[in-house]
Amino acid sequence: MTSTARRDEGLRRISALTRWAAGGAIVLAGVLSAVVARALPGKASAAPAPAAAVSGSDQGPPQGSASPSDPSDPSTQLSDNGSLSPPPIAPAPGRAGRGAVVSGGS
């Protein structure tokens, strides 16, 4: 076998080994991510239904909470169907300034 043929054979072997190692690393990463996803609790992707819709009764807001039409609390702006709606007036921009930030670097 010539030196060129031995070199080509070695390159083919190392290329195959590299492909197998890369594929194995991808599979191992997938398995580990699946294990971690099952081990750690997550958050629900959908918002829970309002209590009034679940119970079937329309009792209004709970005692001690602001009503949905309370203009003094912008966080409780609800539409007629109970979903969130944008505030009636857009927030005002902050003061115009240079906004310099000082870091802890020297």
Residue frames relative to the residue before (quaternion, step in Angstrom):
aa qw qx qy qz dx dy dz
M 1.0000 0.0000 0.0000 0.0000 0.00 0.00 0.00
T 0.3960 -0.7282 0.5090 0.2319 3.55 -0.87 0.94
S 0.6544 -0.5232 0.3713 0.4001 3.54 -1.25 0.36
T 0.6230 0.5345 -0.3393 0.4595 3.59 1.08 -0.66
A 0.6579 0.4973 -0.3067 0.4751 3.60 0.95 -0.82
R 0.6441 0.5084 -0.3244 0.4705 3.62 1.01 -0.80
R 0.6369 0.5179 -0.3267 0.4684 3.57 1.01 -0.80
D 0.6666 0.4998 -0.3056 0.4610 3.61 0.86 -0.91
E 0.6473 0.5064 -0.3202 0.4712 3.59 1.00 -0.80
G 0.6463 0.5133 -0.3146 0.4688 3.60 0.98 -0.77
L 0.6466 0.5087 -0.3172 0.4717 3.57 1.01 -0.79
R 0.6387 0.5110 -0.3335 0.4688 3.60 1.00 -0.75
R 0.6583 0.5081 -0.3155 0.4572 3.60 0.95 -0.82
I 0.6937 0.4621 -0.2915 0.4694 3.59 0.83 -0.92
S 0.6093 0.5427 -0.3499 0.4601 3.59 1.12 -0.60
A 0.6554 0.4928 -0.3076 0.4827 3.58 0.97 -0.83
L 0.6445 0.5179 -0.3193 0.4631 3.58 0.98 -0.85
T 0.6446 0.5199 -0.3188 0.4610 3.59 0.99 -0.81
R 0.6507 0.5087 -0.3187 0.4651 3.60 0.96 -0.83
W 0.6608 0.4957 -0.3102 0.4706 3.60 0.93 -0.85
A 0.6540 0.5093 -0.3181 0.4602 3.59 0.96 -0.81
A 0.6550 0.5001 -0.3150 0.4708 3.60 0.96 -0.83
G 0.6561 0.5036 -0.3103 0.4687 3.60 0.93 -0.84
G 0.6522 0.5124 -0.3094 0.4652 3.57 0.99 -0.83
A 0.6425 0.5178 -0.3253 0.4617 3.59 1.01 -0.78
I 0.6437 0.5127 -0.3226 0.4676 3.59 1.01 -0.77
V 0.6559 0.4965 -0.3100 0.4766 3.59 0.94 -0.88
L 0.6548 0.5127 -0.3141 0.4579 3.60 0.93 -0.88
A 0.6405 0.5115 -0.3277 0.4699 3.60 0.98 -0.79
G 0.6491 0.5161 -0.3166 0.4605 3.60 0.99 -0.77
V 0.6561 0.5007 -0.3098 0.4721 3.57 0.96 -0.86
L 0.6679 0.4963 -0.3082 0.4610 3.59 0.89 -0.88
S 0.6566 0.4956 -0.3304 0.4626 3.60 0.94 -0.75
A 0.6306 0.5176 -0.3402 0.4677 3.60 1.04 -0.66
V 0.6410 0.5164 -0.3259 0.4650 3.59 1.00 -0.80
V 0.6735 0.4818 -0.3015 0.4726 3.58 0.90 -0.89
A 0.6391 0.5335 -0.3352 0.4410 3.60 0.95 -0.79
R 0.6908 0.4514 -0.2858 0.4872 3.59 1.02 -0.68
A 0.6723 0.5223 -0.2988 0.4310 3.58 1.07 -0.69
L 0.7515 0.3512 -0.1971 0.5226 3.59 1.00 -0.80
P 0.4359 -0.6897 0.4986 0.2926 3.60 -0.87 0.85
G 0.2333 -0.7743 0.5750 0.1237 3.54 -1.09 0.70
K 0.5239 -0.5923 0.4963 0.3583 3.52 -1.33 -0.23
A 0.5629 -0.5947 0.4534 0.3521 3.53 -1.18 0.60
S 0.4271 -0.7128 0.4950 0.2537 3.57 -1.01 0.77
A 0.7296 0.3413 -0.2215 0.5496 3.61 1.17 -0.42
A 0.4987 -0.6445 0.4876 0.3131 3.56 -1.08 0.73
P 0.4992 -0.6504 0.4668 0.3314 3.60 -0.96 0.73
A 0.5592 -0.6068 0.4489 0.3428 3.55 -1.17 0.60
P 0.5658 -0.5875 0.4386 0.3773 3.62 -1.08 0.61
A 0.6205 -0.5792 0.3846 0.3628 3.58 -1.12 0.66
A 0.6352 0.5376 -0.3397 0.4383 3.61 0.99 -0.76
A 0.6675 0.4900 -0.3089 0.4680 3.58 1.02 -0.77
V 0.6495 0.5169 -0.3228 0.4547 3.58 1.06 -0.67
S 0.7446 0.4128 -0.2364 0.4683 3.58 0.84 -0.95
G 0.4479 -0.7137 0.4406 0.3096 3.57 1.18 -0.36
S 0.6724 0.4457 -0.3148 0.5002 3.60 1.21 0.10
D 0.3070 -0.7385 0.5728 0.1796 3.55 -1.11 0.69
Q 0.0232 0.8445 -0.5309 0.0662 3.55 0.06 1.33
G 0.5153 -0.6391 0.4239 0.3825 3.62 1.25 -0.10
P 0.7259 -0.4197 0.2899 0.4614 3.57 -1.25 -0.15
P 0.5887 -0.5789 0.4222 0.3742 3.59 -1.16 0.53
Q 0.6431 -0.5237 0.3879 0.4022 3.55 -1.23 0.46
G 0.8033 0.2905 -0.2246 0.4689 3.56 -1.04 0.81
S 0.6473 0.4872 -0.3500 0.4702 3.61 1.17 -0.02
A 0.5762 -0.5831 0.4449 0.3606 3.54 -1.25 0.45
S 0.4883 -0.6428 0.4913 0.3271 3.57 -1.07 0.58
P 0.6375 -0.5638 0.3587 0.3834 3.61 -1.12 0.53
S 0.7202 0.4287 -0.2615 0.4787 3.59 1.10 -0.50
D 0.3860 0.7256 -0.4825 0.3028 3.62 1.24 0.26
P 0.2839 -0.8002 0.5005 0.1693 3.64 -0.29 1.19
S 0.6062 0.5752 -0.3748 0.4014 3.62 1.13 -0.34
D 0.7430 0.3185 -0.2078 0.5508 3.61 1.18 -0.33
P 0.2340 -0.8184 0.5064 0.1383 3.63 -0.09 1.23
S 0.5982 0.5821 -0.3804 0.3982 3.62 1.13 -0.34
T 0.7050 0.4392 -0.2725 0.4857 3.62 1.20 -0.21
Q 0.3322 0.7445 -0.5166 0.2617 3.60 1.09 0.57
L 0.0571 0.8022 -0.5872 0.0914 3.56 -0.32 1.27
S 0.4265 -0.6764 0.5271 0.2876 3.55 -1.09 0.64
D 0.7401 -0.4225 0.2846 0.4390 3.58 -1.30 0.07
N 0.7220 0.4275 -0.2628 0.4763 3.61 1.04 -0.65
G 0.6320 -0.5844 0.3171 0.3982 3.62 1.23 0.25
S 0.5908 0.5598 -0.3905 0.4302 3.61 1.21 0.01
L 0.6212 -0.5559 0.3987 0.3823 3.55 -1.23 0.41
S 0.0945 -0.7712 0.6266 0.0604 3.54 -1.15 0.64
P 0.5893 -0.5792 0.4079 0.3884 3.61 -1.13 0.46
P 0.5951 -0.5655 0.4137 0.3936 3.59 -1.14 0.47
P 0.5896 -0.6055 0.3925 0.3629 3.61 -1.09 0.61
I 0.7724 0.1961 -0.1158 0.5929 3.60 1.10 -0.60
A 0.4795 -0.6727 0.4826 0.2909 3.57 -0.93 0.92
P 0.5651 -0.5997 0.4307 0.3680 3.61 -1.03 0.63
A 0.4805 -0.6637 0.4915 0.2951 3.57 -1.08 0.75
P 0.5108 -0.6372 0.4696 0.3355 3.59 -1.02 0.69
G 0.5721 -0.6029 0.4411 0.3386 3.55 -1.21 0.55
R 0.6980 -0.4390 0.3398 0.4524 3.53 -1.32 0.04
A 0.4376 -0.6676 0.5323 0.2818 3.52 -1.07 0.75
G 0.2299 0.7634 -0.5740 0.1868 3.54 -0.81 0.95
R 0.6591 -0.5207 0.3680 0.3987 3.49 -1.30 0.08
G 0.2458 -0.8202 0.4924 0.1561 3.58 1.13 -0.48
A 0.1708 0.8129 -0.5380 0.1434 3.58 0.95 0.81
V 0.1605 -0.7707 0.6124 0.0724 3.54 -1.02 0.87
V 0.1969 -0.7738 0.5931 0.1035 3.55 -0.93 0.93
S 0.2198 -0.7879 0.5627 0.1191 3.56 -0.67 1.07
G 0.5941 -0.5885 0.4175 0.3556 3.55 -1.26 0.17
G 0.4498 0.7058 -0.4479 0.3145 3.59 1.25 0.06
S 0.4836 -0.6770 0.4723 0.2912 3.54 -1.22 0.35
